[in-house]
Amino acid sequence: MKVLLPILSITLYSVAAFLLLRRLAAGIEAGKSSKSLTLGLGLSAALLHVILLNNLIPSPQGLNLGFFHVLSLTSWLAAVMVLLSAIRQPIENLAIVVLPFAALALLLQNINPGGDTHLVIPASGLRVHILLSILSYSLLAIAALQALLLAVQNTQLRNRHPGGFIRALPPLETMERLLFQMIALGYILLSLSLLSGAAFINDIFAQHLVHKTVLSIAAWMVFAILLWGRWRYGWRGRIAIRWTLLGFAVLMMAYFGSKLVLELILHR
């Protein structure tokens, strides 16, 4: 079962992504049955994925929050967010990127199941902080993917190539509205994450945390400027895409960049 579950989950993720990609390449709308099948495959893969996460992350020593474990957890959460949101909103095409990434993260986690980055979390407040951090990162990662898709759509329309790929996407105004909804919610979660960190961590500017804290605050400021620009000046299109990608890049470095260097390069 330890071998079968990841293989089955990765296969289901890949099949669901392939079906979405084929439909997108053809530039056709998804029927209800086709969309339901694809989302069902993706959610089935996510269910198997979370079973594996539950077997690998909790341990007698605490939570194993090594690089590949957190990468797998974040990718799973992003996949679930996209799949569940796609039931009501036209964002299923984001799964073309999210699902293969979840499959890759799951593969890497099972290739590297060890690691000694165990964290004992006695305080409930610290658990809330970790949960908010992962939620905000996952949601803003989805927003970054939405921004990339919006960039492609915007470029195609500017070059007057509205056929094929573009026909399978919602209108530009809908795409932008969905983008800012994701950013606004992700920004709220990121704000709560920073506040809970300040409240429940003794020194968020300690040597081993200072880089994460500074970069997280920098990302928070980037998204704050973007939301303010949207409200005050109606920012959209390229400027919104650039600020979104900049904010996510800084946020990604805040956690995964430093964790990659410390764990996989410096072995700390």
C-alpha positions in Angstrom: 0.0 0.0 0.0 2.9 2.4 0.7 3.9 2.1 -2.9 0.5 1.8 -4.5 -1.1 4.9 -2.9 1.4 7.5 -4.2 1.4 5.9 -7.7 -2.3 6.0 -7.9 -2.5 9.5 -6.6 0.1 10.7 -9.1 -1.7 8.9 -11.9 -5.0 10.5 -11.1 -3.5 14.0 -10.8 -1.8 13.5 -14.2 -4.9 12.2 -16.0 -7.1 15.0 -14.6 -4.5 17.6 -15.8 -4.2 16.0 -19.2 -8.0 16.1 -19.7 -8.0 19.8 -18.8 -5.0 20.5 -21.0 -6.6 18.7 -24.0 -9.8 20.7 -23.6 -7.9 24.0 -23.2 -5.7 23.3 -26.3 -8.9 22.7 -28.3 -10.4 25.9 -27.1 -13.7 24.4 -26.2 -16.0 24.8 -23.3 -16.2 22.0 -20.8 -19.6 20.3 -20.5 -20.9 19.6 -17.0 -20.2 15.9 -17.2 -16.6 16.4 -18.5 -15.9 19.0 -15.8 -17.4 16.8 -13.1 -15.2 13.9 -14.2 -12.1 15.9 -14.2 -12.7 17.5 -10.8 -13.7 14.0 -9.5 -10.4 12.6 -10.6 -8.5 15.5 -9.1 -10.3 15.3 -5.8 -9.8 11.5 -5.7 -6.1 12.1 -6.1 -6.1 14.7 -3.4 -7.9 12.3 -1.0 -5.1 9.7 -1.5 -2.5 12.5 -1.2 -3.8 13.6 2.2 -3.8 10.0 3.5 -0.1 9.8 2.6 0.5 13.2 4.2 -1.1 12.0 7.4 1.2 9.0 7.4 4.4 11.0 6.8 4.2 14.3 8.6 2.9 13.4 12.1 5.5 11.4 14.1 6.2 10.5 17.8 8.9 13.3 17.7 6.5 15.9 16.5 5.5 17.2 13.1 8.0 16.4 10.3 8.2 19.8 8.5 11.1 19.1 6.2 11.4 20.8 2.9 9.7 18.1 0.7 7.0 17.5 3.3 5.9 21.1 3.5 6.2 21.4 -0.3 3.9 18.4 -0.7 1.4 19.8 2.0 1.3 23.2 0.3 0.8 21.7 -3.2 -2.0 19.5 -1.8 -3.7 22.4 -0.2 -3.4 24.5 -3.4 -4.9 21.6 -5.4 -7.8 21.2 -3.1 -8.5 25.0 -3.1 -8.6 25.1 -6.9 -10.7 21.9 -7.3 -13.3 22.9 -4.8 -13.4 26.5 -6.0 -13.8 25.3 -9.6 -17.1 23.6 -8.7 -18.7 27.1 -8.6 -16.2 29.4 -10.4 -14.5 29.0 -13.8 -11.0 28.5 -12.6 -10.5 24.8 -13.4 -7.8 25.7 -15.9 -5.5 26.6 -13.0 -5.5 22.9 -12.2 -3.4 22.3 -15.4 -0.4 23.7 -13.5 -1.5 22.9 -9.9 -2.2 19.2 -10.3 1.1 18.2 -12.0 2.9 20.2 -9.4 1.1 18.4 -6.6 2.0 15.1 -8.3 5.7 16.1 -8.6 5.7 17.3 -4.9 4.2 14.0 -3.8 6.8 12.1 -5.8 9.7 14.1 -4.3 8.2 13.5 -0.8 8.1 9.8 -1.3 11.6 9.7 -2.8 12.8 11.7 0.2 10.6 10.5 3.1 13.2 11.0 5.8 14.5 14.2 7.3 14.9 15.2 11.0 13.1 18.5 10.9 10.6 17.7 13.6 8.7 20.4 15.4 7.0 19.9 18.7 4.1 22.4 18.9 2.7 22.5 22.5 0.9 25.9 22.1 -2.3 26.1 20.1 -1.5 29.6 19.1 1.6 28.5 17.3 -0.5 25.8 15.5 -2.8 28.6 14.3 0.2 30.6 13.0 1.5 27.6 11.0 -1.9 26.9 9.6 -2.5 30.5 8.6 1.0 30.7 7.0 0.4 27.6 4.8 -3.1 28.8 3.9 -1.9 32.2 2.9 1.0 30.9 0.9 -1.2 28.3 -1.0 -3.9 30.9 -1.8 -1.3 33.5 -3.1 0.4 30.7 -5.1 -2.9 30.1 -6.8 -3.3 33.9 -7.4 0.2 33.9 -9.0 -0.9 31.1 -11.4 -4.0 33.1 -12.2 -1.9 36.1 -13.0 0.2 34.1 -15.4 -2.9 32.8 -17.1 -4.2 36.3 -17.3 -0.9 37.5 -18.8 -1.3 34.9 -21.6 -4.9 35.9 -22.2 -4.0 39.6 -22.2 -1.2 39.1 -24.7 -3.3 37.0 -27.0 -6.1 39.6 -27.0 -3.6 42.5 -27.6 -2.2 40.6 -30.6 -5.8 39.9 -31.8 -5.6 36.2 -31.5 -8.8 35.5 -29.6 -9.4 31.9 -30.9 -8.4 28.5 -29.7 -6.9 28.7 -26.2 -8.6 32.0 -25.4 -12.1 30.7 -26.1 -11.8 28.2 -23.2 -11.1 31.0 -20.7 -13.6 33.3 -19.0 -13.8 36.9 -20.1 -10.9 39.2 -19.1 -12.9 41.1 -16.6 -14.0 37.9 -14.9 -10.4 36.7 -14.8 -9.2 39.9 -13.2 -12.1 39.9 -10.7 -11.2 36.4 -9.6 -7.5 37.4 -9.3 -8.2 40.2 -6.9 -10.6 38.1 -4.9 -7.8 35.6 -4.4 -5.3 38.3 -3.5 -7.6 40.0 -1.1 -8.3 36.8 0.8 -4.7 35.7 0.7 -3.6 39.1 2.0 -6.0 38.8 4.9 -4.6 35.4 5.8 -1.0 36.6 5.4 -1.9 39.6 7.7 -3.3 37.2 10.3 -0.3 34.9 9.9 2.1 37.8 10.7 0.0 39.0 13.6 -0.2 35.5 15.1 3.5 35.1 14.7 4.2 38.3 16.5 1.8 37.2 19.3 2.9 33.6 19.8 6.6 33.5 18.8 8.9 34.9 21.4 11.2 36.7 19.0 10.2 36.7 15.3 13.4 38.6 14.5 15.6 35.9 16.1 18.6 34.9 13.9 17.0 31.8 12.4 13.7 33.6 11.7 14.8 37.1 10.7 15.0 36.4 6.9 11.5 34.8 6.9 10.1 37.7 8.9 11.6 40.4 6.8 10.7 38.8 3.5 7.2 38.0 4.6 6.7 41.7 5.7 8.1 42.8 2.3 5.6 40.5 0.5 2.8 41.8 2.7 3.8 45.4 1.7 3.8 44.5 -2.0 0.3 43.0 -1.9 -0.9 46.0 0.2 0.4 48.4 -2.5 -1.3 46.3 -5.2 -4.7 46.3 -3.4 -4.4 50.0 -2.7 -3.5 50.7 -6.4 -6.5 48.6 -7.5 -8.8 50.5 -5.1 -7.4 54.0 -5.7 -6.3 53.9 -9.4 -8.1 50.8 -10.8 -4.9 49.0 -11.5 -5.4 46.1 -13.9 -3.7 44.2 -16.7 0.1 44.2 -16.9 0.7 46.3 -13.8 -1.6 44.0 -11.6 0.2 40.9 -13.1 3.7 42.3 -12.3 2.9 43.3 -8.7 1.2 39.9 -8.1 4.2 37.9 -9.4 6.6 40.2 -7.5 4.7 39.7 -4.2 4.6 35.9 -4.6 8.2 35.7 -5.6 9.2 37.5 -2.3 6.8 35.3 -0.3 8.2 32.2 -1.9 11.8 33.2 -0.9 10.6 33.9 2.6 9.9 30.3 3.3 11.0 27.9 0.6 14.1 29.8 -0.5 15.6 29.9 3.0 14.4 26.4 3.8 16.0 25.1 0.6 19.4 26.6 1.5 19.3 25.6 5.1 18.1 22.0 4.7 19.3 20.8 1.3 22.5 22.9 0.8 23.8 23.7 4.3 22.2 20.6 5.9 21.1 22.5 9.0 
